Amino acid sequence: MSICPKNKHSRARRDSHRAHWKMTAPTLVKCSKCGALMMPHRVCKACGSYNKKEIITAE
């Protein structure tokens, strides 16, 4: 049963454990069809294409 901690961890130990929890900026690439910035391996929100093929109709 290792769910409940037996002893209290100090604030320094707790905070040093959380030191590597940092946010990273999302990776953005240019769309091969329209040149807008988009997340890789996803449908472009500007033109609705993926891998130079139109997947959805852009509104």
Distance bins in CASP14 RR format, pairs under 12 A and 6 or more apart:
PFRMAT RR
TARGET T0000
AUTHOR 0000-0000-0000
RMODE 2
METHOD distances of the structure
MODEL  1
5 13 0 0 0 0 0 1 0 0 0 0 0
5 14 0 0 0 0 0 1 0 0 0 0 0
7 13 0 0 0 0 0 1 0 0 0 0 0
8 14 0 0 0 0 1 0 0 0 0 0 0
9 15 0 0 0 0 1 0 0 0 0 0 0
9 16 0 0 0 0 1 0 0 0 0 0 0
9 17 0 0 0 0 1 0 0 0 0 0 0
9 18 0 0 0 0 0 1 0 0 0 0 0
10 16 0 0 0 0 1 0 0 0 0 0 0
10 17 0 0 0 0 0 1 0 0 0 0 0
11 17 0 0 0 0 0 1 0 0 0 0 0
11 18 0 0 0 0 0 1 0 0 0 0 0
12 18 0 0 0 0 0 1 0 0 0 0 0
12 19 0 0 0 0 0 1 0 0 0 0 0
13 19 0 0 0 0 0 1 0 0 0 0 0
14 21 0 0 0 0 0 1 0 0 0 0 0
15 21 0 0 0 0 0 1 0 0 0 0 0
25 37 0 0 0 0 0 1 0 0 0 0 0
25 39 0 0 0 0 0 1 0 0 0 0 0
26 37 0 0 0 0 1 0 0 0 0 0 0
26 38 0 0 0 0 0 1 0 0 0 0 0
26 39 1 0 0 1 0 0 0 0 0 0 0
26 40 0 0 0 0 1 0 0 0 0 0 0
26 42 0 0 0 0 0 1 0 0 0 0 0
27 37 0 0 0 0 0 1 0 0 0 0 0
27 38 0 0 0 0 0 1 0 0 0 0 0
27 39 1 0 0 1 0 0 0 0 0 0 0
27 40 1 0 0 1 0 0 0 0 0 0 0
27 41 0 0 0 0 0 1 0 0 0 0 0
27 42 0 0 0 0 0 1 0 0 0 0 0
28 35 0 0 0 0 0 1 0 0 0 0 0
28 36 0 0 0 0 1 0 0 0 0 0 0
28 37 1 0 1 0 0 0 0 0 0 0 0
28 38 1 0 0 1 0 0 0 0 0 0 0
28 39 1 0 0 1 0 0 0 0 0 0 0
28 40 0 0 0 0 1 0 0 0 0 0 0
28 42 0 0 0 0 0 1 0 0 0 0 0
28 44 0 0 0 0 0 1 0 0 0 0 0
28 45 0 0 0 0 0 1 0 0 0 0 0
29 35 0 0 0 0 1 0 0 0 0 0 0
29 36 0 0 0 0 0 1 0 0 0 0 0
29 37 1 0 0 1 0 0 0 0 0 0 0
29 38 1 0 0 1 0 0 0 0 0 0 0
29 39 1 0 0 1 0 0 0 0 0 0 0
29 40 1 0 1 0 0 0 0 0 0 0 0
29 41 0 0 0 0 1 0 0 0 0 0 0
29 42 0 0 0 0 1 0 0 0 0 0 0
29 44 0 0 0 0 1 0 0 0 0 0 0
30 36 1 0 0 1 0 0 0 0 0 0 0
30 37 1 0 0 1 0 0 0 0 0 0 0
30 38 1 0 0 1 0 0 0 0 0 0 0
30 39 0 0 0 0 0 1 0 0 0 0 0
30 40 0 0 0 0 0 1 0 0 0 0 0
30 44 0 0 0 0 1 0 0 0 0 0 0
30 46 0 0 0 0 0 1 0 0 0 0 0
30 47 0 0 0 0 0 1 0 0 0 0 0
31 37 1 0 0 1 0 0 0 0 0 0 0
31 38 1 0 1 0 0 0 0 0 0 0 0
31 39 0 0 0 0 0 1 0 0 0 0 0
31 40 0 0 0 0 0 1 0 0 0 0 0
31 42 0 0 0 0 0 1 0 0 0 0 0
31 43 0 0 0 0 1 0 0 0 0 0 0
31 44 1 0 1 0 0 0 0 0 0 0 0
31 45 0 0 0 0 1 0 0 0 0 0 0
31 46 1 0 0 1 0 0 0 0 0 0 0
31 47 1 0 0 1 0 0 0 0 0 0 0
31 48 0 0 0 0 1 0 0 0 0 0 0
31 49 1 0 0 1 0 0 0 0 0 0 0
31 50 0 0 0 0 1 0 0 0 0 0 0
31 51 0 0 0 0 0 1 0 0 0 0 0
31 52 0 0 0 0 1 0 0 0 0 0 0
31 54 0 0 0 0 0 1 0 0 0 0 0
31 58 0 0 0 0 0 1 0 0 0 0 0
32 38 0 0 0 0 1 0 0 0 0 0 0
32 40 0 0 0 0 0 1 0 0 0 0 0
32 44 0 0 0 0 1 0 0 0 0 0 0
32 46 0 0 0 0 0 1 0 0 0 0 0
32 47 0 0 0 0 1 0 0 0 0 0 0
32 48 0 0 0 0 0 1 0 0 0 0 0
32 49 1 0 0 1 0 0 0 0 0 0 0
32 50 0 0 0 0 1 0 0 0 0 0 0
32 51 1 0 0 1 0 0 0 0 0 0 0
32 52 1 0 1 0 0 0 0 0 0 0 0
32 53 0 0 0 0 0 1 0 0 0 0 0
33 43 0 0 0 0 0 1 0 0 0 0 0
33 44 1 0 0 1 0 0 0 0 0 0 0
33 46 0 0 0 0 1 0 0 0 0 0 0
33 47 1 0 1 0 0 0 0 0 0 0 0
33 48 0 0 0 0 1 0 0 0 0 0 0
33 49 1 0 1 0 0 0 0 0 0 0 0
33 50 0 0 0 0 1 0 0 0 0 0 0
33 51 0 0 0 0 1 0 0 0 0 0 0
33 52 1 0 1 0 0 0 0 0 0 0 0
33 53 0 0 0 0 1 0 0 0 0 0 0
33 54 0 0 0 0 1 0 0 0 0 0 0
33 55 0 0 0 0 0 1 0 0 0 0 0
33 58 0 0 0 0 0 1 0 0 0 0 0
34 43 0 0 0 0 0 1 0 0 0 0 0
34 44 1 0 0 1 0 0 0 0 0 0 0
34 45 0 0 0 0 0 1 0 0 0 0 0
34 46 1 0 1 0 0 0 0 0 0 0 0
34 47 1 0 1 0 0 0 0 0 0 0 0
34 48 0 0 0 0 1 0 0 0 0 0 0
34 49 1 0 0 1 0 0 0 0 0 0 0
34 50 0 0 0 0 0 1 0 0 0 0 0
34 52 0 0 0 0 0 1 0 0 0 0 0
34 54 0 0 0 0 0 1 0 0 0 0 0
34 58 0 0 0 0 1 0 0 0 0 0 0
35 44 0 0 0 0 1 0 0 0 0 0 0
35 45 0 0 0 0 0 1 0 0 0 0 0
35 46 1 0 0 1 0 0 0 0 0 0 0
35 47 0 0 0 0 1 0 0 0 0 0 0
35 49 0 0 0 0 0 1 0 0 0 0 0
35 52 0 0 0 0 0 1 0 0 0 0 0
36 42 0 0 0 0 0 1 0 0 0 0 0
36 43 0 0 0 0 0 1 0 0 0 0 0
36 44 1 0 0 1 0 0 0 0 0 0 0
36 45 1 0 0 1 0 0 0 0 0 0 0
36 46 1 1 0 0 0 0 0 0 0 0 0
36 47 1 0 0 1 0 0 0 0 0 0 0
36 48 0 0 0 0 1 0 0 0 0 0 0
36 49 0 0 0 0 0 1 0 0 0 0 0
36 58 0 0 0 0 0 1 0 0 0 0 0
37 44 0 0 0 0 1 0 0 0 0 0 0
37 45 0 0 0 0 1 0 0 0 0 0 0
37 46 0 0 0 0 1 0 0 0 0 0 0
38 44 1 0 1 0 0 0 0 0 0 0 0
38 45 1 0 0 1 0 0 0 0 0 0 0
38 46 1 0 0 1 0 0 0 0 0 0 0
38 47 0 0 0 0 1 0 0 0 0 0 0
38 48 0 0 0 0 1 0 0 0 0 0 0
38 49 0 0 0 0 1 0 0 0 0 0 0
38 50 0 0 0 0 1 0 0 0 0 0 0
38 51 0 0 0 0 0 1 0 0 0 0 0
39 45 0 0 0 0 1 0 0 0 0 0 0
39 50 0 0 0 0 0 1 0 0 0 0 0
40 50 0 0 0 0 0 1 0 0 0 0 0
40 51 0 0 0 0 0 1 0 0 0 0 0
41 50 0 0 0 0 1 0 0 0 0 0 0
41 51 0 0 0 0 1 0 0 0 0 0 0
42 48 0 0 0 0 0 1 0 0 0 0 0
42 49 0 0 0 0 0 1 0 0 0 0 0
42 50 1 0 0 1 0 0 0 0 0 0 0
42 51 0 0 0 0 0 1 0 0 0 0 0
42 55 0 0 0 0 0 1 0 0 0 0 0
42 56 0 0 0 0 0 1 0 0 0 0 0
43 49 1 0 0 1 0 0 0 0 0 0 0
43 50 1 0 1 0 0 0 0 0 0 0 0
43 51 0 0 0 0 1 0 0 0 0 0 0
43 53 0 0 0 0 1 0 0 0 0 0 0
43 54 0 0 0 0 1 0 0 0 0 0 0
43 55 1 0 1 0 0 0 0 0 0 0 0
43 56 1 0 0 1 0 0 0 0 0 0 0
43 57 0 0 0 0 0 1 0 0 0 0 0
43 58 0 0 0 0 1 0 0 0 0 0 0
44 50 1 0 0 1 0 0 0 0 0 0 0
44 51 0 0 0 0 0 1 0 0 0 0 0
44 52 0 0 0 0 0 1 0 0 0 0 0
44 53 0 0 0 0 0 1 0 0 0 0 0
44 54 0 0 0 0 1 0 0 0 0 0 0
44 55 0 0 0 0 1 0 0 0 0 0 0
44 56 0 0 0 0 1 0 0 0 0 0 0
44 58 0 0 0 0 1 0 0 0 0 0 0
45 55 0 0 0 0 0 1 0 0 0 0 0
45 56 0 0 0 0 1 0 0 0 0 0 0
45 58 0 0 0 0 1 0 0 0 0 0 0
45 59 0 0 0 0 0 1 0 0 0 0 0
46 56 0 0 0 0 0 1 0 0 0 0 0
46 58 1 0 0 1 0 0 0 0 0 0 0
46 59 0 0 0 0 0 1 0 0 0 0 0
47 53 0 0 0 0 0 1 0 0 0 0 0
47 54 1 0 0 1 0 0 0 0 0 0 0
47 55 0 0 0 0 1 0 0 0 0 0 0
47 56 0 0 0 0 1 0 0 0 0 0 0
47 57 0 0 0 0 1 0 0 0 0 0 0
47 58 1 0 1 0 0 0 0 0 0 0 0
47 59 0 0 0 0 0 1 0 0 0 0 0
48 54 1 0 0 1 0 0 0 0 0 0 0
48 55 1 0 1 0 0 0 0 0 0 0 0
48 56 1 0 1 0 0 0 0 0 0 0 0
48 57 1 0 0 1 0 0 0 0 0 0 0
48 58 1 0 1 0 0 0 0 0 0 0 0
48 59 0 0 0 0 1 0 0 0 0 0 0
49 55 1 0 0 1 0 0 0 0 0 0 0
49 56 0 0 0 0 1 0 0 0 0 0 0
49 57 0 0 0 0 0 1 0 0 0 0 0
49 58 0 0 0 0 1 0 0 0 0 0 0
50 56 0 0 0 0 1 0 0 0 0 0 0
END
